[in-house]
Amino acid sequence: CTKKAKMAKDNTNGLAMCRVLLAELEAHQDAWPFLTPVNHKAVPGYRKVIKKPMDFSTIREKLANNQYLNLETFIIDVNLVFDNCEKFNEDDSEIGRAGHNMRRFFDERWTELLM
Ligand SMILES: Cn1cc(C(=O)NCCN)ccc1=O
């Protein structure tokens, strides 16, 4: 096949992996803080501190709207969820621990799928 065709196949495989990974993130027992956008009206300081909010439902919407070029751009948004969580929450808190658990799960899972 041509290089372009191979690239297209890679993107297809990459996007299939995004769907698998996102479904597993959403199904994880520690996903609850990340399933929907943080309600900045209910969480004082969030809008000021977190410049680029991100959550799993927004990632799902972007995936459905074909806004991820490949697995890499998808991984950037997933890591944004966990980086925001670390910035706003103490490590020794319910949500802080959930964020660390979810990041570890995600890192192990996508490397498994890619290796
Ligand atoms: C990720 N994150 C979630 C919340 C939250 O309250 N989520 C709603 C749970 N029902 C607050 C701060 C934060 O960083």
The ligand as an SDF file (V2000), in Angstrom:
LIG
                    3D

 14 14  0  0  0  0  0  0  0  0999 V2000
  -11.7250   16.6630   38.9460 C   0  0  0  0  0  0  0  0  0  0  0  0
  -12.4590   17.4180   39.9560 N   0  0  0  0  0  0  0  0  0  0  0  0
  -13.7590   17.0850   40.2050 C   0  0  0  0  0  0  0  0  0  0  0  0
  -14.4660   17.7890   41.1630 C   0  0  0  0  0  0  0  0  0  0  0  0
  -15.8900   17.4070   41.4380 C   0  0  0  0  0  0  0  0  0  0  0  0
  -16.4930   17.8840   42.3650 O   0  0  0  0  0  0  0  0  0  0  0  0
  -16.4660   16.5620   40.5580 N   0  0  0  0  0  0  0  0  0  0  0  0
  -17.8920   16.2540   40.6680 C   0  0  0  0  0  0  0  0  0  0  0  0
  -18.0710   14.8690   41.2570 C   0  0  0  0  0  0  0  0  0  0  0  0
  -19.4780   14.5720   41.3120 N   0  0  0  0  0  0  0  0  0  0  0  0
  -13.8590   18.8340   41.8850 C   0  0  0  0  0  0  0  0  0  0  0  0
  -12.5440   19.1510   41.5990 C   0  0  0  0  0  0  0  0  0  0  0  0
  -11.8170   18.4440   40.6180 C   0  0  0  0  0  0  0  0  0  0  0  0
  -10.6360   18.7200   40.3270 O   0  0  0  0  0  0  0  0  0  0  0  0
  1  2  1  0
  2  3  1  0
  2 13  1  0
  3  4  2  0
  4  5  1  0
  4 11  1  0
  5  6  2  0
  5  7  1  0
  7  8  1  0
  8  9  1  0
  9 10  1  0
 11 12  2  0
 12 13  1  0
 13 14  2  0
M  END
$$$$
